[in-house]
Amino acid sequence: MTKKGRVFSGIRPTGRSHLGNYLGAIQNYVALQDEHDCVYCIVDIHALTTIEDTVNLRQNTYEMAFDLLAAGIRPEETILFVQSHVPQVMELHTILSMVTPLGKLTDLPTFKEKVRQNPNNVNYGLVGYPVLMAADIVLYKTDFVPVGIDQAPHIEFTREIVRSFNYRFNTNVLIEPAMKTTEVPKVLGIDGKEKMSKSLDNHIELALTPEETRQRVMMMVTDPQRIKRSDPGNPDVCNVFSMHKVFTPAEEVQMINVECRRAGIGCVDCKKRFAENLNRALEPFRARRADLAARPDYVRDVLADGASRARVIAEQTMREVRAAIPLP
């Protein structure tokens, strides 16, 4: 089948992935392979902008690779690699920074949010983060970037940088990427309030044991208005029910919807059912991941091969960029 253009996306190496990572990005990465040439990058350099302790960075990078491959990334057709293994991205980042106004960077809502989150670590790399992201995207002649609608400003900023470069040097070397808008659900954590996040310790990792998963699920907040077992519930405001709709068979979802509203099923039983269905759904993933973790040399070879294939594309782009400027 003829593929419909090249897709690029980067993912931060935060270690073992959780349900929010899977539902928000990873399952979409897998699906996009069917119709597009895909380039997926584990962005370890990006991670350096917000972490002070890099002791676990290498292992976290491999943990992310285990998850992506176990979820269904097919390395024989998809390029999967680590950002720092393709040094051309740093060269392009530097060049693109020359056509990017500083005021534009400091006005970006994402920069202001990062400053709010890390007021004691506002570094040069954090300011230039969007430029490095743009370099990631355009280095591989990307046609589409899959994003949720809330991330549209990131892609428009990349398009502005491309236009600035092409105008400055009277060229059309760099391609303006298009957004490929995706349905990115907001996956709430076990607190039922905030987005699932490791930093808030409200997450459920994909690679937990069945018993660990059950323990985390039993901590999940359900309908806050339902105090007693005999109180009717409202599945529409229950975080556990929202997850049932993803991992539980449709007939059982309908049963829970009805029985919860008439107090025929309690929150504890509802969570037990979800834990059981979640563990069943994740069983194939966990088996594949365990196999990959037992073969780290294979995973390193996959990443090395991906980087080699990515460098071919990257160096061709950089030859065109150097010629357009032109550099001697």
C-alpha positions as a Markdown table, in Angstrom:
| # | Residue | x | y | z |
|---|---|---|---|---|
| 1 | Met | 0.0 | 0.0 | 0.0 |
| 2 | Thr | 1.2 | 3.5 | -0.9 |
| 3 | Lys | 1.7 | 5.5 | 2.3 |
| 4 | Lys | 0.2 | 9.0 | 2.5 |
| 5 | Gly | 3.2 | 11.2 | 3.5 |
| 6 | Arg | 5.6 | 11.3 | 6.4 |
| 7 | Val | 4.5 | 11.7 | 10.1 |
| 8 | Phe | 6.9 | 12.8 | 12.8 |
| 9 | Ser | 6.4 | 12.9 | 16.5 |
| 10 | Gly | 8.6 | 13.1 | 19.6 |
| 11 | Ile | 8.0 | 11.7 | 23.0 |
| 12 | Arg | 9.9 | 12.5 | 26.2 |
| 13 | Pro | 11.7 | 9.7 | 28.0 |
| 14 | Thr | 9.9 | 9.8 | 31.3 |
| 15 | Gly | 10.4 | 6.1 | 32.0 |
| 16 | Arg | 7.7 | 3.5 | 32.1 |
| 17 | Ser | 4.5 | 4.8 | 30.4 |
| 18 | His | 1.1 | 5.1 | 32.1 |
| 19 | Leu | -2.4 | 4.9 | 30.8 |
| 20 | Gly | -2.5 | 8.6 | 30.0 |
| 21 | Asn | 0.6 | 8.3 | 27.7 |
| 22 | Tyr | -1.0 | 5.3 | 26.0 |
| 23 | Leu | -4.4 | 6.7 | 25.4 |
| 24 | Gly | -3.1 | 10.2 | 24.6 |
| 25 | Ala | -0.3 | 9.3 | 22.2 |
| 26 | Ile | 1.1 | 5.8 | 21.9 |
| 27 | Gln | -2.0 | 4.0 | 20.6 |
| 28 | Asn | -2.3 | 6.8 | 17.9 |
| 29 | Tyr | 1.4 | 6.3 | 17.0 |
| 30 | Val | 0.7 | 2.6 | 16.3 |
| 31 | Ala | -2.4 | 3.3 | 14.2 |
| 32 | Leu | -0.7 | 5.9 | 12.0 |
| 33 | Gln | 1.7 | 3.3 | 10.8 |
| 34 | Asp | -1.0 | 1.8 | 8.6 |
| 35 | Glu | -1.3 | 4.8 | 6.3 |
| 36 | His | 1.9 | 6.9 | 6.8 |
| 37 | Asp | 5.7 | 6.6 | 6.8 |
| 38 | Cys | 6.3 | 7.3 | 10.5 |
| 39 | Val | 9.3 | 8.7 | 12.3 |
| 40 | Tyr | 9.2 | 8.6 | 16.1 |
| 41 | Cys | 11.8 | 10.1 | 18.3 |
| 42 | Ile | 12.5 | 9.7 | 22.0 |
| 43 | Val | 13.6 | 13.2 | 22.8 |
| 44 | Asp | 16.3 | 12.9 | 25.4 |
| 45 | Ile | 17.8 | 16.4 | 24.7 |
| 46 | His | 14.4 | 18.0 | 25.3 |
| 47 | Ala | 14.3 | 16.2 | 28.6 |
| 48 | Leu | 17.5 | 18.0 | 29.7 |
| 49 | Thr | 15.6 | 21.3 | 29.8 |
| 50 | Thr | 13.5 | 20.4 | 32.8 |
| 51 | Ile | 15.5 | 17.7 | 34.7 |
| 52 | Glu | 18.4 | 18.3 | 37.0 |
| 53 | Asp | 19.3 | 14.7 | 37.8 |
| 54 | Thr | 20.2 | 12.7 | 34.6 |
| 55 | Val | 21.1 | 9.5 | 36.5 |
| 56 | Asn | 18.0 | 7.7 | 35.1 |
| 57 | Leu | 17.8 | 9.3 | 31.7 |
| 58 | Arg | 19.4 | 6.5 | 29.8 |
| 59 | Gln | 17.3 | 3.8 | 31.5 |
| 60 | Asn | 14.2 | 5.9 | 31.1 |
| 61 | Thr | 14.9 | 6.1 | 27.4 |
| 62 | Tyr | 15.1 | 2.4 | 27.1 |
| 63 | Glu | 11.9 | 2.0 | 29.2 |
| 64 | Met | 10.1 | 4.2 | 26.7 |
| 65 | Ala | 11.5 | 2.2 | 23.8 |
| 66 | Phe | 10.2 | -1.0 | 25.4 |
| 67 | Asp | 6.8 | 0.5 | 25.7 |
| 68 | Leu | 6.6 | 1.8 | 22.2 |
| 69 | Leu | 7.7 | -1.5 | 20.7 |
| 70 | Ala | 5.5 | -3.6 | 23.0 |
| 71 | Ala | 2.5 | -1.4 | 22.0 |
| 72 | Gly | 3.0 | -2.2 | 18.4 |
| 73 | Ile | 5.6 | 0.1 | 16.8 |
| 74 | Arg | 7.0 | -1.9 | 13.8 |
| 75 | Pro | 10.7 | -1.0 | 13.5 |
| 76 | Glu | 11.1 | -2.8 | 10.2 |
| 77 | Glu | 8.9 | 0.0 | 8.6 |
| 78 | Thr | 8.9 | 2.8 | 11.2 |
| 79 | Ile | 12.0 | 4.8 | 12.1 |
| 80 | Leu | 12.3 | 4.7 | 15.9 |
| 81 | Phe | 15.4 | 6.4 | 17.4 |
| 82 | Val | 16.8 | 8.6 | 20.2 |
| 83 | Gln | 17.1 | 12.3 | 19.5 |
| 84 | Ser | 20.7 | 12.7 | 20.6 |
| 85 | His | 21.8 | 10.0 | 18.2 |
| 86 | Val | 21.1 | 12.3 | 15.2 |
| 87 | Pro | 23.4 | 15.3 | 15.9 |
| 88 | Gln | 22.2 | 17.2 | 12.8 |
| 89 | Val | 19.1 | 18.3 | 14.8 |
| 90 | Met | 21.4 | 20.4 | 17.0 |
| 91 | Glu | 23.0 | 22.0 | 14.0 |
| 92 | Leu | 19.6 | 22.8 | 12.5 |
| 93 | His | 18.3 | 24.1 | 15.9 |
| 94 | Thr | 21.2 | 26.6 | 16.0 |
| 95 | Ile | 20.6 | 27.8 | 12.4 |
| 96 | Leu | 16.8 | 28.2 | 13.0 |
| 97 | Ser | 17.5 | 30.1 | 16.2 |
| 98 | Met | 19.0 | 32.8 | 14.0 |
| 99 | Val | 15.6 | 33.5 | 12.4 |
| 100 | Thr | 13.5 | 33.3 | 15.6 |
| 101 | Pro | 12.7 | 36.5 | 17.6 |
| 102 | Leu | 13.5 | 36.1 | 21.3 |
| 103 | Gly | 10.3 | 38.0 | 22.2 |
| 104 | Lys | 8.2 | 35.4 | 20.3 |
| 105 | Leu | 9.7 | 32.6 | 22.4 |
| 106 | Thr | 9.2 | 34.3 | 25.8 |
| 107 | Asp | 5.6 | 35.1 | 24.9 |
| 108 | Leu | 4.6 | 31.5 | 24.2 |
| 109 | Pro | 2.1 | 30.1 | 26.7 |
| 110 | Thr | 4.1 | 26.9 | 27.0 |
| 111 | Phe | 7.2 | 28.8 | 28.0 |
| 112 | Lys | 5.3 | 30.7 | 30.7 |
| 113 | Glu | 3.8 | 27.5 | 32.0 |
| 114 | Lys | 7.3 | 25.9 | 32.2 |
| 115 | Val | 8.6 | 28.9 | 34.1 |
| 116 | Arg | 5.7 | 28.6 | 36.5 |
| 117 | Gln | 6.5 | 24.9 | 37.0 |
| 118 | Asn | 10.3 | 25.3 | 37.3 |
| 119 | Pro | 10.9 | 28.8 | 38.5 |
| 120 | Asn | 14.4 | 27.9 | 39.7 |
| 121 | Asn | 15.5 | 26.3 | 36.4 |
| 122 | Val | 14.7 | 28.8 | 33.6 |
| 123 | Asn | 17.6 | 27.9 | 31.3 |
| 124 | Tyr | 18.5 | 28.9 | 27.8 |
| 125 | Gly | 17.4 | 25.5 | 26.5 |
| 126 | Leu | 14.0 | 26.0 | 28.0 |
| 127 | Val | 13.6 | 29.3 | 26.1 |
| 128 | Gly | 14.7 | 27.6 | 22.9 |
| 129 | Tyr | 12.7 | 24.5 | 23.4 |
| 130 | Pro | 10.2 | 25.3 | 20.6 |
| 131 | Val | 13.0 | 25.9 | 18.1 |
| 132 | Leu | 14.5 | 22.5 | 18.9 |
| 133 | Met | 11.1 | 21.1 | 18.5 |
| 134 | Ala | 10.8 | 22.8 | 15.1 |
| 135 | Ala | 14.2 | 21.4 | 14.1 |
| 136 | Asp | 13.0 | 17.9 | 15.0 |
| 137 | Ile | 10.0 | 18.2 | 12.8 |
| 138 | Val | 11.5 | 19.9 | 9.7 |
| 139 | Leu | 14.7 | 17.9 | 9.7 |
| 140 | Tyr | 12.9 | 14.8 | 8.4 |
| 141 | Lys | 10.8 | 16.6 | 5.7 |
| 142 | Thr | 7.7 | 16.0 | 7.8 |
| 143 | Asp | 4.3 | 16.3 | 6.1 |
| 144 | Phe | 2.1 | 15.8 | 9.2 |
| 145 | Val | 2.5 | 16.1 | 12.9 |
| 146 | Pro | -0.2 | 14.4 | 15.0 |
| 147 | Val | -1.4 | 16.7 | 17.8 |
| 148 | Gly | -4.4 | 17.4 | 19.9 |
| 149 | Ile | -6.2 | 20.7 | 19.1 |
| 150 | Asp | -4.7 | 22.3 | 22.2 |
| 151 | Gln | -1.2 | 21.8 | 20.7 |
| 152 | Ala | -2.0 | 23.6 | 17.5 |
| 153 | Pro | 0.1 | 26.7 | 18.5 |
| 154 | His | 3.2 | 24.5 | 18.6 |
| 155 | Ile | 2.8 | 23.5 | 14.9 |
| 156 | Glu | 1.9 | 27.0 | 13.8 |
| 157 | Phe | 5.1 | 28.3 | 15.5 |
| 158 | Thr | 7.1 | 25.7 | 13.6 |
| 159 | Arg | 5.4 | 26.9 | 10.4 |
| 160 | Glu | 6.4 | 30.5 | 11.2 |
| 161 | Ile | 10.0 | 29.5 | 11.7 |
| 162 | Val | 10.0 | 27.6 | 8.3 |
| 163 | Arg | 8.6 | 30.7 | 6.6 |
| 164 | Ser | 11.1 | 32.9 | 8.2 |
| 165 | Phe | 14.0 | 30.7 | 7.1 |
| 166 | Asn | 12.8 | 30.3 | 3.6 |
| 167 | Tyr | 12.1 | 34.0 | 3.2 |
| 168 | Arg | 15.4 | 35.0 | 4.7 |
| 169 | Phe | 17.4 | 32.8 | 2.4 |
| 170 | Asn | 15.1 | 32.9 | -0.6 |
| 171 | Thr | 14.6 | 29.2 | -0.7 |
| 172 | Asn | 11.9 | 26.6 | -0.3 |
| 173 | Val | 14.2 | 24.0 | 1.3 |
| 174 | Leu | 12.2 | 23.6 | 4.5 |
| 175 | Ile | 8.6 | 22.2 | 4.4 |
| 176 | Glu | 5.8 | 23.7 | 6.4 |
| 177 | Pro | 4.3 | 20.7 | 8.3 |
| 178 | Ala | 0.5 | 20.3 | 8.5 |
| 179 | Met | -1.3 | 19.4 | 11.7 |
| 180 | Lys | -2.9 | 16.0 | 11.8 |
| 181 | Thr | -5.5 | 16.6 | 14.5 |
| 182 | Thr | -6.2 | 13.6 | 16.7 |
| 183 | Glu | -8.7 | 12.8 | 19.4 |
| 184 | Val | -6.6 | 13.1 | 22.5 |
| 185 | Pro | -8.7 | 12.3 | 25.5 |
| 186 | Lys | -7.9 | 14.0 | 28.8 |
| 187 | Val | -7.1 | 11.1 | 31.0 |
| 188 | Leu | -7.6 | 11.9 | 34.6 |
| 189 | Gly | -5.5 | 10.4 | 37.3 |
| 190 | Ile | -6.6 | 8.2 | 40.2 |
| 191 | Asp | -7.6 | 11.4 | 42.1 |
| 192 | Gly | -10.3 | 12.1 | 39.5 |
| 193 | Lys | -9.3 | 15.7 | 39.2 |
| 194 | Glu | -5.9 | 16.3 | 37.6 |
| 195 | Lys | -4.5 | 14.9 | 34.4 |
| 196 | Met | -2.7 | 11.6 | 34.9 |
| 197 | Ser | 0.9 | 12.4 | 35.8 |
| 198 | Lys | 3.9 | 10.8 | 37.4 |
| 199 | Ser | 4.8 | 14.0 | 39.1 |
| 200 | Leu | 1.4 | 14.0 | 40.9 |
| 201 | Asp | 1.7 | 10.3 | 41.6 |
| 202 | Asn | -1.8 | 9.8 | 40.3 |
| 203 | His | -0.9 | 7.5 | 37.4 |
| 204 | Ile | -1.3 | 3.8 | 36.6 |
| 205 | Glu | 1.7 | 2.4 | 34.7 |
| 206 | Leu | 1.1 | 0.0 | 31.9 |
| 207 | Ala | 3.8 | -2.4 | 33.1 |
| 208 | Leu | 2.6 | -2.9 | 36.7 |
| 209 | Thr | 1.9 | -6.4 | 37.9 |
| 210 | Pro | -1.8 | -7.3 | 38.0 |
| 211 | Glu | -1.8 | -7.0 | 41.7 |
| 212 | Glu | -0.1 | -3.6 | 41.6 |
| 213 | Thr | -2.7 | -2.5 | 39.0 |
| 214 | Arg | -5.5 | -3.7 | 41.2 |
| 215 | Gln | -4.1 | -1.7 | 44.2 |
| 216 | Arg | -3.8 | 1.5 | 42.1 |
| 217 | Val | -7.3 | 1.1 | 40.7 |
| 218 | Met | -8.8 | 0.6 | 44.2 |
| 219 | Met | -7.4 | 4.0 | 45.1 |
| 220 | Met | -9.3 | 5.7 | 42.2 |
| 221 | Val | -11.9 | 8.4 | 43.1 |
| 222 | Thr | -15.4 | 7.6 | 41.9 |
| 223 | Asp | -18.6 | 9.6 | 42.0 |
| 224 | Pro | -17.9 | 12.2 | 44.7 |
| 225 | Gln | -21.6 | 12.6 | 45.6 |
| 226 | Arg | -22.1 | 8.9 | 46.3 |
| 227 | Ile | -21.4 | 8.4 | 50.0 |
| 228 | Lys | -23.1 | 5.2 | 50.9 |
| 229 | Arg | -23.4 | 1.9 | 49.0 |
| 230 | Ser | -27.1 | 2.4 | 48.8 |
| 231 | Asp | -26.8 | 5.8 | 47.2 |
| 232 | Pro | -27.6 | 5.9 | 43.4 |
| 233 | Gly | -24.5 | 6.9 | 41.4 |
| 234 | Asn | -23.9 | 9.0 | 38.4 |
| 235 | Pro | -21.5 | 7.3 | 35.9 |
| 236 | Asp | -21.3 | 10.5 | 33.9 |
| 237 | Val | -19.1 | 12.1 | 36.5 |
| 238 | Cys | -17.2 | 9.0 | 37.5 |
| 239 | Asn | -13.6 | 8.7 | 36.4 |
| 240 | Val | -13.7 | 4.9 | 36.8 |
| 241 | Phe | -16.7 | 4.6 | 34.5 |
| 242 | Ser | -14.9 | 6.7 | 31.9 |
| 243 | Met | -12.1 | 4.2 | 31.9 |
| 244 | His | -14.5 | 1.3 | 31.7 |
| 245 | Lys | -15.7 | 2.7 | 28.4 |
| 246 | Val | -12.2 | 2.2 | 27.0 |
| 247 | Phe | -11.2 | -1.2 | 28.5 |
| 248 | Thr | -14.4 | -3.0 | 29.3 |
| 249 | Pro | -16.7 | -4.9 | 26.8 |
| 250 | Ala | -19.7 | -2.9 | 25.7 |
| 251 | Glu | -22.3 | -5.1 | 27.3 |
| 252 | Glu | -20.7 | -4.9 | 30.7 |
| 253 | Val | -20.3 | -1.1 | 30.3 |
| 254 | Gln | -24.0 | -0.8 | 29.7 |
| 255 | Met | -24.8 | -3.0 | 32.7 |
| 256 | Ile | -22.6 | -0.9 | 35.0 |
| 257 | Asn | -24.2 | 2.3 | 33.6 |
| 258 | Val | -27.7 | 1.0 | 34.5 |
| 259 | Glu | -26.8 | -0.7 | 37.8 |
| 260 | Cys | -24.8 | 2.2 | 39.2 |
| 261 | Arg | -27.7 | 4.7 | 38.7 |
| 262 | Arg | -30.0 | 2.5 | 40.7 |
| 263 | Ala | -27.4 | 1.5 | 43.3 |
| 264 | Gly | -27.4 | -2.1 | 42.1 |
| 265 | Ile | -23.6 | -2.0 | 41.9 |
| 266 | Gly | -21.3 | -0.3 | 44.4 |
| 267 | Cys | -18.1 | 1.6 | 43.7 |
| 268 | Val | -15.8 | -1.1 | 45.1 |
| 269 | Asp | -17.3 | -3.7 | 42.8 |
| 270 | Cys | -17.1 | -1.3 | 39.9 |
| 271 | Lys | -13.4 | -0.7 | 40.6 |
| 272 | Lys | -12.7 | -4.5 | 40.9 |
| 273 | Arg | -14.4 | -5.1 | 37.6 |
| 274 | Phe | -12.3 | -2.3 | 36.0 |
| 275 | Ala | -9.0 | -3.7 | 37.4 |
| 276 | Glu | -9.9 | -7.1 | 36.0 |
| 277 | Asn | -10.7 | -5.8 | 32.6 |
| 278 | Leu | -7.7 | -3.5 | 32.5 |
| 279 | Asn | -5.3 | -6.4 | 33.4 |
| 280 | Arg | -6.9 | -8.5 | 30.8 |
| 281 | Ala | -6.5 | -5.8 | 28.1 |
| 282 | Leu | -2.9 | -5.2 | 29.1 |
| 283 | Glu | -1.8 | -8.8 | 29.3 |
| 284 | Pro | -0.5 | -9.0 | 25.7 |
| 285 | Phe | 1.4 | -5.7 | 26.0 |
| 286 | Arg | 3.0 | -6.9 | 29.3 |
| 287 | Ala | 4.1 | -10.2 | 27.8 |
| 288 | Arg | 5.7 | -8.4 | 24.8 |
| 289 | Arg | 7.3 | -5.9 | 27.0 |
| 290 | Ala | 8.8 | -8.5 | 29.3 |
| 291 | Asp | 10.3 | -10.3 | 26.3 |
| 292 | Leu | 11.8 | -7.0 | 25.1 |
| 293 | Ala | 13.2 | -6.1 | 28.5 |
| 294 | Ala | 14.9 | -9.5 | 28.5 |
| 295 | Arg | 16.5 | -8.7 | 25.2 |
| 296 | Pro | 18.0 | -5.2 | 25.7 |
| 297 | Asp | 20.6 | -5.8 | 22.9 |
| 298 | Tyr | 17.8 | -6.2 | 20.4 |
| 299 | Val | 16.2 | -2.9 | 21.5 |
| 300 | Arg | 19.6 | -1.1 | 21.3 |
| 301 | Asp | 20.0 | -2.5 | 17.8 |
| 302 | Val | 16.5 | -1.3 | 16.9 |
| 303 | Leu | 17.3 | 2.2 | 18.1 |
| 304 | Ala | 20.7 | 2.2 | 16.4 |
| 305 | Asp | 19.2 | 1.1 | 13.1 |
| 306 | Gly | 16.5 | 3.8 | 13.5 |
| 307 | Ala | 19.1 | 6.5 | 14.1 |
| 308 | Ser | 21.1 | 5.3 | 11.1 |
| 309 | Arg | 18.1 | 5.6 | 8.8 |
| 310 | Ala | 17.1 | 9.0 | 10.4 |
| 311 | Arg | 20.7 | 10.4 | 9.8 |
| 312 | Val | 20.4 | 9.7 | 6.1 |
| 313 | Ile | 17.3 | 11.9 | 5.9 |
| 314 | Ala | 18.8 | 14.5 | 8.3 |
| 315 | Glu | 22.1 | 14.9 | 6.5 |
| 316 | Gln | 20.4 | 15.3 | 3.1 |
| 317 | Thr | 18.2 | 18.1 | 4.6 |
| 318 | Met | 21.3 | 19.7 | 6.2 |
| 319 | Arg | 23.2 | 19.7 | 2.9 |
| 320 | Glu | 20.2 | 21.6 | 1.4 |
| 321 | Val | 20.1 | 24.0 | 4.3 |
| 322 | Arg | 23.8 | 24.7 | 4.2 |
| 323 | Ala | 23.7 | 25.4 | 0.5 |
| 324 | Ala | 20.7 | 27.7 | 0.8 |
| 325 | Ile | 22.3 | 30.0 | 3.3 |
| 326 | Pro | 25.0 | 29.4 | 1.8 |
| 327 | Leu | 27.7 | 28.2 | 4.3 |
| 328 | Pro | 31.2 | 27.8 | 2.9 |
